[in-house]
Each structure stands twice: as C-alpha cells, then as structure tokens.
Amino acid sequence: MSALLPALIVFGCLAAVMGFFAWLARVIRRHGGAGGGVGAALAAYEEAFRATSHASHHEIQAQAERKAPADSPDGWRRRRGKG
C-alpha cells in the first residue's frame, strides 16, 4: 500500500487540477471573457509559427475586399489582351 501512495497523490492532484480547469472553462464560456484575448493569441501564433497560412489569410481577405471591375461608359467591359 505504501508503494501506491505516491501514485495516488499524483493522480489526485492531477484530477483536482483538471477539475479546476474544467470549472474555469465553464465560467469563462458563460461570461464570455475570453473572446478578444484568445483571438489575439491565435493571430500571434498564426503569424509566428505558420507564416504561410497567415500570409494566405491576408491574401484571401484582400481578394474579398476588392471590387469587381466597373463597366466602361458604353456598357462593355474591356478585356485584357484584346484590342
């Protein structure tokens, strides 16, 4: 029994810590306190460790913000490469 006591203490502490984190997550979700902070932390992570996905994200945003080409005054769009 004395050989199992240290393992039981470790597992008991681990269970207590995991229970605390589960409770904390429930409280944060209920009150909505992690919205902006988590978003900023994930953005920093994306920029630091996954630079290609971060760059593509900005490129996709830029493409979405671009406007469609406007018609010419006579109602026809000019095509590139043709007269």
Secondary structure by P-SEA (a helix, b strand, c coil): cccaaaaaaaaaaaaaaaaaaaaaaaaaaaacccaaaaaaaaaaaaacccaaaaaaaaaaaaaaacccccccccccccccccc
